[in-house]
Amino acid sequence: MCRLREPLVTALALDAKGRLFAAGAPGGNIYQIHADDPGATPTLFCETRQRYVWDLLPGEKGGLIAATGADGLILDISDKGTSSVLLDTDTENVMALLRTRDQRLLAITQAKARIYHVKGRDSATVLYEGKLDEMRSIVEDAEGALCVALNDKSSARRALMTGPMSLPILLGSNTPPPAPSMDRAQEPPPPTGENKPSAPIPASVPTPAVSSLGPAAGSILVRIDRDGFASLLWKAVDTPIHSLALAADGRTILAAAGYKGVLYAIKPNEDYLALFALEKASPVTLLSHDKKVVIGTANAAEVYELLPRLEAKAEYESPAIDAGFPSSWGALRFQGALTDNRTIRVSARVGSTNDPDDNLWLPWTEEVFIKSGRASLSLPVARYLQYRIVFSDNTNNPDFVEKVEAYFGHSNRPPIIKHIRIEPVAAAKTPAPPLPSPDKGPAPGSNPAAIRLMSSQSSPKQKVSSVSADAFSNSGEKKISWDVSDINEDVLTTEAYFKAEDEKVWKLIEKGIKGKETKLITKTIPDGLYRIRLVVSDRPSNSMEKHATAELISNVFTIDNTPPVIDSISVKSESKQCRVTFSVHDELSNIASIRISIDSGDWETVLPADNLLDSLKEKVSTILKIENNGEHNIAILVTDAEGNTRVDRSVFED
């Protein structure tokens, strides 16, 4: 229709007389567009002296109302082009205006993402405040709900930069016919085994949200019903959302988003559509009026009209589809209103980077026709794929594609095992057993397999009583756990083995393990140094010929079922106290705990001479208080790092 001298068209509006106006940026000038004379030079209508005019609305008494930035002013512009301040919002930018069916004037802002109800000059109330950084555009649907585009800071502040796109298809605004749906900006699910198909995720059904929507990265389209409840309609695949318009059906929301020239159509509870893209400009503002849609663009400040007809030829290029790693690509499967009238052609290309336009991808394949909903292409192994759909002779029989699935497979990769962990299974803390009587043996109820009681000295006068020391016992079990992954996400099973360091043959612990842990019962295994061997297989997800296995052997660990030895107990009494000295040692495990009790009293922890429990052998010398003269009983309880415990005693007279 025309071109402005500024690089951006930021706002479009029709006044009460039907005149078309456009705002250019930067500079904030408003021009009258001579729609009846395409190509005519626009006439300067108003110099707002603001940096931006983000939106225009016809005034109630003629003229225009302008949303401006970066001072956050709403201007009242007379029919002659003079302006005055209607409202100072105390924000940075007023991004859009809306006159509702009940004649309320609404304004939305950036920096403070609010919806204002402008009641008059210098009079307004806040209807809603969002949690993102910017409200960018607002429309009212057929049910009186408000549909608002919100952008986060990174999207809202991004410089207006555009590039060429390859989808020059123009569709009408009267309930647009279905067109190819733009795949969500999500990676396809990873493959699940040898030559298993997968596909990009199609656009999904909008998700409801609570009325106080929290922050979300990127840009979103929110619907606020008449009761003030907010729900999420769409998370934009391209950011930011620049402008919204309501299609003629009263339900479909048109959204100009991103910098690739694409116009989207969003219907509540349905998939969204990519309607068209401009090659050299990016739509940043939309105007819907009397079943027509007018588009203002950036890069080249141009104004377009969306015509109510299909182009005879159009192209659609998909985003790059990521298989996750180099893969073999199979057929493309198409869903939609498809016939075999040879009007839709498909080609594809592959590459090793996520940017198809970096000139490092392979060339496009030869175009093929869709047959029975499928297109078979010959493609080499690569991580990324992009497909191109060419629509031709589409005016009489409007075929369309609404979903594309790309099948890929890959050579099976073995599992990866990491970090075998071998830990003792904690046994319950048990009270220390009664001291042994020389003529009765172990106390009733004691567990000789877990706690072994030995006595180096005895006395017929020994008093046997229970003492309250919490002795750790060896549970006789080891927990074996590991980390394992599989890039194919195959179902895995594990076999676990063990052997001593001086043995050659691995002994099976368990096979067919579906989880990531097992147990080794050690109470019947001789003391010594051992290793664990794991063999992980993806056989449940692959054939016998194609399945893969992985192995990992652990570091050395100790099995020790023998309690420490207490030697050379010596007691010397010295006026109401005694000095007790002794030594302890263990063949395989460090000494972990030494405790002592006199006359069946409380257990007290003692430390060796160097104050560290850090070796197989330790020497202890400690002083105990003696309350009364006569015979006394010294009990010593020692536990090693594996939980094996020995109790010994000595009797002396003071």
URRASUL-V765036 format. One record per residue. RES is the residue in one small letter. OMEGA is omega in degrees with one decimal (NA if undefined). D_FIRST is the distance of its C-alpha to the first C-alpha in Angstrom with 1 decimal. Layout:
RES:OMEGA:D_FIRST, RES:OMEGA:D_FIRST
//
This chain:
m:-179.3:0.0, c:176.3:3.8, r:175.8:7.3, l:179.2:10.4, r:176.6:13.8, e:-178.8:15.4, p:-175.5:15.6, l:164.5:14.9, v:-173.4:12.7, t:-178.1:15.8, a:176.3:15.1, l:177.6:13.0, a:169.9:14.7, l:177.8:15.0, d:-176.2:18.0, a:179.6:20.8, k:179.2:19.2, g:179.1:16.0, r:-178.5:13.9, l:179.6:11.2, f:177.1:12.2, a:178.0:11.6, a:177.7:14.6, g:179.4:14.9, a:-4.1:18.0, p:179.9:20.6, g:174.3:21.4, g:177.3:20.4, n:178.0:18.2, i:-176.8:16.1, y:169.2:13.2, q:-179.4:12.0, i:-178.9:8.3, h:-173.5:8.4, a:-179.1:6.9, d:-179.8:9.2, d:-178.4:8.0, p:-179.3:4.6, g:179.6:5.6, a:-179.2:8.0, t:178.7:9.7, p:-179.5:9.9, t:177.4:13.5, l:-176.7:16.0, f:-176.2:17.5, c:170.0:20.2, e:-173.9:22.0, t:-174.9:23.6, r:170.3:25.8, q:-177.8:25.4, r:-178.1:24.5, y:163.6:22.1, v:-172.3:20.4, w:-179.8:20.4, d:178.5:19.5, l:179.4:18.8, l:175.2:20.5, p:178.3:21.0, g:-179.3:24.4, e:-177.9:27.3, k:-177.4:27.8, g:-179.1:24.3, g:-175.2:22.4, l:167.5:21.4, i:-174.2:23.4, a:171.8:22.4, a:-169.9:23.9, t:174.6:24.6, g:15.5:26.5, a:179.1:28.7, d:176.2:31.1, g:-177.5:30.4, l:167.2:29.6, i:-174.9:28.0, l:172.3:26.8, d:-175.3:26.9, i:-176.9:24.3, s:179.6:25.2, d:-179.3:23.2, k:175.3:23.7, g:175.8:22.4, t:-173.9:25.8, s:173.4:26.7, s:-176.7:29.9, v:174.8:31.2, l:-179.1:31.5, l:170.1:33.0, d:-173.3:34.0, t:-178.1:34.2, d:172.9:36.3, t:-178.3:34.1, e:-175.9:31.8, n:166.6:28.4, v:-167.4:27.2, m:-176.3:24.7, a:179.1:23.5, l:177.3:24.3, l:170.7:25.1, r:-176.9:26.4, t:-178.9:28.8, r:177.0:29.9, d:171.3:33.1, q:170.4:31.1, r:174.3:32.0, l:-179.4:29.6, l:177.2:29.6, a:176.5:28.6, i:-169.3:29.0, t:177.0:29.9, q:-171.1:30.5, a:165.7:33.9, k:-173.6:35.5, a:-173.5:33.7, r:167.2:34.2, i:178.6:32.9, y:166.4:33.6, h:-177.9:34.2, v:-174.7:33.3, k:-179.4:35.8, g:-179.7:35.4, r:179.8:35.4, d:179.9:37.1, s:-178.6:38.1, a:172.9:37.1, t:179.1:38.7, v:179.4:38.0, l:-173.4:37.6, y:176.1:37.3, e:179.2:37.6, g:-176.9:36.7, k:170.8:38.4, l:-171.9:35.5, d:-172.2:34.0, e:161.9:30.7, m:-169.7:29.1, r:-177.1:25.4, s:-176.4:23.8, i:173.5:25.3, v:176.5:24.8, e:-178.9:27.4, d:-174.3:28.2, a:-179.7:29.8, e:179.3:33.2, g:176.5:32.5, a:178.3:32.7, l:176.1:30.6, c:-171.4:28.8, v:173.7:28.5, a:178.6:27.2, l:178.0:29.8, n:172.4:29.9, d:-171.7:33.0, k:-176.9:33.4, s:178.1:32.8, s:-175.1:29.5, a:-173.8:28.3, r:-176.0:29.2, r:179.7:28.0, a:-179.7:25.7, l:179.3:22.1, m:-178.2:22.4, t:177.0:20.6, g:-178.6:21.4, p:173.7:20.4, m:-171.9:20.8, s:-178.9:21.7, l:-178.7:20.3, p:179.6:17.1, i:-175.9:17.7, l:-178.3:15.3, l:-177.6:17.3, g:-177.1:17.0, s:179.4:17.5, n:-176.1:20.5, t:-171.0:23.3, p:175.7:22.0, p:-178.6:24.5, p:178.4:26.5, a:-178.4:25.3, p:179.5:27.2, s:179.1:28.5, m:180.0:28.3, d:175.5:31.8, r:179.4:33.1, a:178.3:33.5, q:177.0:37.2, e:175.8:39.7, p:177.8:41.3, p:-179.0:44.8, p:-179.3:47.4, p:-175.0:49.4, t:174.3:52.7, g:-176.9:55.0, e:176.0:55.4, n:177.3:52.5, k:-176.7:51.4, p:171.5:47.8, s:-174.4:45.2, a:174.8:41.5, p:-178.6:38.6, i:178.8:38.4, p:176.1:35.9, a:-173.1:33.8, s:-179.9:36.4, v:-179.6:36.8, p:-176.5:35.9, t:178.5:38.9, p:179.0:40.1, a:178.8:40.7, v:-171.6:42.8, s:175.8:41.5, s:-175.9:42.0, l:-179.7:39.9, g:-179.9:41.2, p:176.4:39.4, a:-179.1:37.6, a:175.8:36.2, g:-175.4:32.4, s:-178.7:30.1, i:173.8:30.9, l:-174.3:29.6, v:176.0:32.2, r:179.5:32.8, i:-176.4:34.9, d:-173.9:36.6, r:177.0:37.8, d:178.4:41.1, g:179.2:39.7, f:-177.5:40.3, a:177.7:37.8, s:-177.6:37.3, l:176.8:35.4, l:-171.0:32.6, w:168.2:31.2, k:-169.9:32.0, a:175.5:28.8, v:172.6:29.2, d:-178.9:26.6, t:-3.9:26.8, p:167.8:25.7, i:-176.5:23.9, h:-171.6:20.9, s:177.7:19.7, l:171.7:20.7, a:179.5:19.5, l:178.2:21.7, a:-173.1:21.0, a:-178.7:22.0, d:177.5:25.5, g:-179.3:26.3, r:-176.0:27.9, t:177.9:25.4, i:173.9:23.9, l:-177.3:20.7, a:171.0:21.0, a:-173.7:18.9, a:175.4:21.8, g:-176.5:22.9, y:179.5:21.3, k:173.6:21.0, g:-172.8:17.6, v:172.4:19.3, l:-177.1:18.5, y:173.5:21.9, a:-177.0:23.3, i:174.9:26.6, k:178.4:29.1, p:176.6:32.3, n:177.1:35.3, e:175.0:33.3, d:175.4:31.9, y:-178.1:28.4, l:168.2:25.8, a:-173.3:23.3, l:-178.4:20.4, f:174.0:18.2, a:175.5:17.4, l:-174.5:14.7, e:-170.4:16.4, k:-177.2:15.4, a:-178.7:14.1, s:178.2:15.7, p:177.7:14.5, v:177.3:16.2, t:-177.5:15.1, l:175.3:14.6, l:177.7:14.4, s:-177.9:16.1, h:173.6:16.6, d:177.3:18.1, k:176.1:18.0, k:177.3:14.3, v:177.4:13.1, v:-173.3:10.1, i:171.9:10.4, g:-170.5:10.4, t:172.9:11.9, a:-171.4:14.7, n:167.8:15.9, a:-177.0:12.5, a:-174.8:10.9, e:178.4:7.5, v:-179.6:5.8, y:170.7:6.2, e:178.0:7.9, l:-173.6:11.4, l:-177.2:12.5, p:176.3:16.2, r:177.7:17.6, l:172.1:19.1, e:-179.4:18.2, a:-178.8:21.1, k:179.5:21.8, a:178.7:21.5, e:172.1:23.6, y:174.6:25.1, e:-178.4:27.2, s:166.3:29.7, p:175.8:30.8, a:179.1:34.1, i:-174.1:37.0, d:176.0:40.2, a:178.0:43.5, g:179.4:45.3, f:-177.1:47.3, p:-173.8:47.4, s:170.9:47.4, s:-175.7:47.6, w:179.8:44.5, g:-175.9:44.9, a:170.2:42.9, l:-178.9:39.5, r:-173.9:39.7, f:172.9:36.8, q:-179.1:36.5, g:176.2:34.1, a:-174.3:33.6, l:172.9:34.7, t:177.4:36.2, d:-178.6:37.9, n:173.3:35.5, r:177.5:34.6, t:-178.6:30.9, i:178.7:30.9, r:-174.7:32.0, v:169.3:33.2, s:-178.2:34.1, a:173.8:35.2, r:-177.1:36.4, v:179.9:38.8, g:-178.1:39.6, s:176.1:41.8, t:-177.1:39.3, n:-179.9:36.8, d:-178.3:33.8, p:-175.0:32.8, d:-177.0:30.6, d:176.4:33.6, n:178.0:34.5, l:179.0:37.9, w:174.9:37.3, l:-179.9:38.6, p:175.6:36.3, w:173.4:34.7, t:172.4:37.2, e:-179.4:36.9, e:176.7:34.8, v:177.8:36.9, f:174.1:36.3, i:179.8:37.0, k:-177.9:40.3, s:176.4:41.9, g:-177.6:39.5, r:174.3:40.5, a:-179.6:39.6, s:-177.7:42.3, l:178.4:41.4, s:-174.9:43.8, l:176.3:43.2, p:178.5:45.5, v:178.8:46.8, a:-179.8:44.3, r:-173.2:43.5, y:176.5:39.7, l:171.6:37.7, q:178.1:34.0, y:179.5:33.0, r:178.5:29.9, i:178.7:29.0, v:177.3:27.1, f:179.4:26.1, s:-179.6:26.0, d:-171.5:26.2, n:-172.8:25.4, t:-177.0:23.9, n:-178.3:27.3, n:-170.1:29.2, p:170.5:27.2, d:174.8:29.6, f:178.7:28.9, v:179.1:30.7, e:179.8:31.6, k:177.3:34.3, v:175.4:35.5, e:178.6:39.0, a:-178.1:40.1, y:177.8:43.8, f:177.6:45.8, g:-174.9:49.4, h:175.4:51.5, s:-176.7:55.1, n:178.6:57.2, r:-178.2:58.0, p:174.5:61.2, p:178.0:61.4, i:180.0:61.7, i:177.9:64.7, k:164.1:65.0, h:169.4:67.4, i:179.5:70.5, r:179.4:72.0, i:-174.1:75.7, e:174.7:76.9, p:174.0:80.0, v:-175.4:79.7, a:173.5:80.8, a:179.0:84.1, a:174.0:84.8, k:-178.7:86.8, t:176.6:90.4, p:177.0:93.3, a:-176.1:95.6, p:174.6:98.6, p:177.9:102.0, l:-174.4:104.1, p:173.2:106.2, s:-175.7:109.8, p:-177.7:112.0, d:-177.6:113.7, k:-179.5:110.9, g:-177.0:108.1, p:179.6:104.4, a:178.7:103.7, p:177.1:102.9, g:178.5:99.3, s:-176.4:98.3, n:-176.6:96.2, p:-179.8:98.1, a:-177.2:95.1, a:-179.2:92.8, i:-177.1:95.2, r:-176.2:98.3, l:178.6:101.2, m:178.9:103.8, s:178.5:106.8, s:177.2:108.6, q:179.0:111.3, s:179.0:112.7, s:177.1:115.3, p:-179.2:117.2, k:-177.4:116.5, q:176.9:112.7, k:-178.9:111.0, v:177.9:108.2, s:179.7:105.3, s:177.2:101.6, v:-170.0:99.4, s:169.9:95.8, a:177.5:94.0, d:-177.6:90.6, a:174.9:91.2, f:178.1:88.2, s:176.4:89.2, n:-177.4:87.9, s:-178.2:85.9, g:179.7:86.6, e:172.0:82.9, k:173.2:80.0, k:179.0:76.4, i:178.9:74.3, s:-176.2:70.6, w:173.6:67.8, d:179.3:64.1, v:178.1:62.5, s:179.2:59.0, d:-175.5:57.5, i:176.4:54.1, n:-175.3:54.0, e:176.7:54.9, d:170.2:57.8, v:-174.7:60.7, l:170.2:63.5, t:-173.8:67.3, t:168.1:69.7, e:-178.4:73.4, a:-179.4:75.4, y:172.1:78.6, f:171.6:81.1, k:175.7:84.0, a:-178.2:86.3, e:-177.9:86.0, d:178.6:89.2, e:179.6:88.2, k:-173.3:86.5, v:176.5:85.5, w:-179.4:82.6, k:-176.1:83.5, l:170.8:81.0, i:-179.4:80.0, e:174.6:77.4, k:-179.4:75.1, g:-179.3:72.1, i:-178.9:70.8, k:178.4:67.3, g:-176.3:66.8, k:176.4:67.2, e:174.5:70.7, t:179.3:74.3, k:173.4:77.9, l:177.8:80.9, i:-172.1:84.3, t:-172.1:86.3, k:179.2:89.5, t:-179.8:91.2, i:-179.9:89.9, p:176.6:92.2, d:176.7:91.4, g:178.9:89.5, l:-172.4:86.2, y:172.7:83.6, r:175.4:80.1, i:175.5:77.5, r:178.1:75.6, l:174.0:72.4, v:-177.2:71.1, v:-176.8:67.6, s:173.6:66.3, d:-178.3:63.1, r:-179.9:65.1, p:-177.1:64.0, s:-174.8:60.4, n:178.3:61.3, s:178.5:63.6, m:-177.7:67.0, e:-171.9:65.7, k:-174.9:62.5, h:-177.3:63.6, a:179.0:64.0, t:175.4:66.4, a:179.8:66.8, e:173.3:69.9, l:177.9:70.8, i:-174.7:74.2, s:166.7:74.8, n:179.6:76.6, v:172.5:80.3, f:-173.6:81.3, t:165.4:84.7, i:-174.5:86.6, d:178.5:89.5, n:-174.5:91.6, t:-179.0:94.6, p:178.2:95.2, p:177.4:96.2, v:177.5:99.8, i:-175.2:101.6, d:165.5:104.4, s:177.5:107.2, i:179.4:107.0, s:-180.0:109.3, v:175.5:110.0, k:-179.2:112.0, s:-178.1:112.8, e:174.5:113.2, s:176.5:114.0, k:174.0:111.6, q:179.0:109.1, c:175.6:108.9, r:-179.6:107.0, v:175.6:105.6, t:177.8:104.7, f:175.8:103.5, s:177.7:101.1, v:175.7:98.6, h:179.8:97.0, d:-175.8:94.8, e:-171.0:94.5, l:-171.2:90.7, s:175.6:88.9, n:172.9:88.8, i:-174.0:90.7, a:-175.4:88.2, s:175.1:90.4, i:178.7:94.0, r:-174.4:95.5, i:179.5:99.1, s:176.0:101.1, i:177.4:104.6, d:176.6:106.8, s:177.1:104.0, g:-179.0:101.9, d:176.0:98.2, w:176.8:96.6, e:177.5:95.6, t:175.6:93.3, v:-179.9:94.8, l:177.2:93.5, p:-174.8:95.2, a:-179.2:96.7, d:177.9:93.4, n:-179.9:91.4, l:171.4:89.1, l:-171.0:89.0, d:-176.4:87.6, s:179.0:90.1, l:-178.2:92.4, k:178.1:95.4, e:174.5:95.9, k:-175.0:99.0, v:170.7:99.4, s:-175.2:101.8, t:-178.8:101.5, i:178.3:103.7, l:176.5:104.2, k:178.4:106.0, i:-176.6:109.2, e:-173.4:110.0, n:175.1:113.5, n:177.6:116.3, g:-178.0:117.2, e:-179.7:115.4, h:-176.9:111.6, n:176.7:109.0, i:176.5:106.2, a:-179.3:103.3, i:-179.1:100.6, l:-176.9:97.3, v:179.2:95.2, t:177.1:91.9, d:-174.8:90.1, a:177.9:86.3, e:177.6:86.4, g:176.8:87.9, n:-172.5:91.5, t:173.4:94.0, r:176.0:97.7, v:177.1:100.0, d:-176.2:103.4, r:175.3:106.1, s:-179.7:109.1, v:177.8:112.0, f:177.3:114.0, e:-179.4:116.5, d:NA:116.4
//
